[in-house]
């Protein structure tokens, strides 16, 4: 039994890392501030964190990452203390509207504009289109979980993870960013 569990953990770990080194596929998305952004082209030049969700359950889990990512990665303290550390990283959360969900795109977008803090709105992007190219390129198949990708300044995936927010996963993401930046 121990070997089965260990094997399953190893397989999941390898599967979630299998897109590392691949170029993040181009995606045009619209922010809650109605600006269009083409990932990764428009964010080239610095490290980026992209969170994707393509089901209602995954979107709910994605929302659980908003505040922790904002506080850890996006927020820049105007009066930093000696122990404050900030990242110069792009961070975007992308609900994906594909297939039969595409017509709900604007309705959901307008609803979220009313519930998401104005400080986070530029970081929430909406994608409307097909899903297959992203599923293949990014190797995601579990529709009920959000997917996170750390991209280097050229748009290549240097780290990935999936699932609900927890402190350990956020630490792994920031460690991946730190490690990748040190290698430059």
Order of alpha helices (4+ residues) and beta strands (2+ residues): alpha-beta-beta-beta-alpha-beta-alpha-alpha-beta-alpha-beta-beta-alpha
